[in-house]
Amino acid sequence: MLDLLRLGERPVNELARSFDMTQPSLSQHLRVLRDAGLVAHQRRGRELWYRVQPQKLKPVGDWLAQYEQFWRHKLRALGTVLEGEK
């Protein structure tokens, strides 16, 4: 859902068509994302439009960057070992 919203704002009905889930399940999922601050919504006429809140994902990206460096180092060491076995 975040990947879809990353492409731009979407009305809830469009989101519902994009996923194989019931409307109540979709609403619950969106509520969790809203409560976490990852998405925001705005009423436009009779529709709710959702958008991603990318600044809220920065701490997640920062946390993952630590592991990216760890795995990059491990894979480089594995490559060195495998090259030595040739």
Summary of the structure (lengths in Angstrom):
residues: 86
radius of gyration: 19.6
end to end distance: 44.9
largest distance: 66.6
contacts: 196
relative contact order: 0.13
helix: 66%
strand: 16%
